[in-house]
């Protein structure tokens, strides 16, 4: 499922399909492993009932679909000005089949489909669970480039208690698609293993501003409405897609190396938010000093006038709730560190994405690590003290949520159930132990090599273990097996006095930037 685009000559499109760059070898290997099952499932008799599929992710087995590799999404949304009405939408998908398919499954729910075309020809379609099952007139052979166009609605109103997708704000909409909710907004292959490039076309009434991932490519005004076009220059996982529609102001500035920065804020709050937003260039410079040059085409903050209880690293445009910046109960150092957490994700999680959701610790552990390191270097908040507190609670976190690289399956209907302390401070604790074990020079070299070698792709825990061994010149299999998969926390290298603490004696759990919780208490705890 790894998708690491390489620059190759475009292949000719066939039967109306758009050309794309070749799928990488690592992606094809996993697709090949799925090909037999895909063929047996998808080459069904014409009269058989549509069946929902998935790529078999351990935590979200129903997500994604075998048999094809998406190259690009072109998403069009028309917003009426009302958060209570569905948006009119068109989703166009360019993909290459990796197995012969008589049917193509897309993840999609919470919208009505009016028509589907495959390579310009009408195709029949039906719903099966949270899949849209498409049957073209003719089966698609393996290796075929194809274009699928779906005309549908995209409903911002939650249904059936299902979380995620469109986030309704005080003045419009934004997206919160992690971990399994992009398909509540648009038809897609909703798994981070299949990254693709995106084009967004958003039309909204006069007085609204639309911004999306990537760089603005076009803006046109006609008949009391404005249409914006944005394109990404790097592949992106579906869960990182972002579209903001609101009575917003776009604030622009320049980051390191001329990097274009843009923040999207509610117009009436722009003055209060500006001092926070002005910190971003320095924070990027700090991160570049740790792991290398910023890996994407732009960056900025989307500040939503909504009560979410979480922040989200949507690619090139991180989502923040306004209250994080305006509530005086949050100390400045804490807000700064959360800003760095989401920024660090642009390297760890966005540029280098998890191949499966069990690899989530690689995202959140690294983002938490740089969050804590920034707080230490800029605000004298001891990293060692935070890691010692995490060590004390680690056994309890493992019992409740599983080891960092083997998190427990979330409860049904709780998509945020995987975002537990074991993949935040618990995973950062693993990185601290690794630095203790192999030394700072090897550890810092590993961090830089990780984001460089896997840029624009996906990677696994096994990839990280292998690279750590290479960078340190040591066999670390035993170390990582214990720290990433053990039910109990191993002894901390260099700190034999650190001990786990019983549940009734341990400090409170740190809260993650993605889980609604008493963050004021977390800020106070991390400040001790």
C-alpha angles and dihedrals in degrees: 000000000000112000113191108159116219124198104256135153111275116258119230114267116240128213093355097315117137119244118247140178116279120273112253122253094244091054092048093052093061092040088053090053088056095043097090094052091041091053093048092047100038100040091072131152114274093246097048118115118259111262129204113236138191140184091247099252107179094229100034106022094170095057124100128012133245126230104054144052118220116225101178144000124209109193124188122188129180114199119200097200093258124102089202096063128074117251118239107240145179121198119194119189126192111198144157120227117237094188134023108277131193088175132030120211121207125183107243137145138150096046141081119242117215100177144353130203128191113200090342095308124109114257131192119243141185139180121250114177105306092337130100105215114204124196115195120202090250128033116254115238122222113277095027121143109221140175121215120193120192122186109201148134124261112212121208092190112098115235132196093003090292110155128214139030116087114027112210112220132187091266107022142318142312133173131253105176104156124149109358108346109091087095088061085068106034139359110268149134090271103201128099091232091074106060121178142169118266138213117191125197113185127180121192137164122270111285095039128098124208124202129173141175116302129013129328110256102175144357126193132179123206137154098353095313135092127215122204128192123202129179133192119225093200131050116266138195115243092240089063096056115124134187121173120195117177150106087290143152121220111218116199132200139150127258132194117319090012093298108172111237126191131178124197114211138164103269094231092056100044095106094051093047099045097085090057095045092050088067094068100086092055092046091053090050090051092051091046088055089057104041110005139263120349105268104214139064100253143351140204147136126268105205109199123203092224139100105246107144089219145071124217134206098224105175115276091346114060117202118232130173113237093234092068088069101034103042106092090206089078110081117231093242090054095051090047091053093050089051088054091047092060092041091053088055090067085073098028110046102003107048090025106034129188114262090211131014089248086069089063092111088071089063102039098033092056094043090050090047093057091041089058094040091052090050089052097047097040104030106021093245102153114243090196092054091051092049092048090053089048090050090053091055098035098096090052092048091050092050092049101039108013129250117315096261095037106046118181119259111266120249114265111279094014107107091171091055092101092059096087130143091262091072094042117040089002091059093041085055088059090054091049090051090049092052089050090049102047102022132247100281094054092041094051091046089052092054092053094044092049096057092040098050096043099037113147091007144080130260142185139226088257089056090054093048091050094049092047090055091049094048094046098038090230139110103248100171094110092046094051094041090058098040099041103033108021122113089220128047112253122231112283113247110243094010109075089160094065110104135181113250126222116257094253091052103039124104120258119280118265111242122233126233087244104050122075105237141127096298093173088066090048091052091051092047094050090048094059 
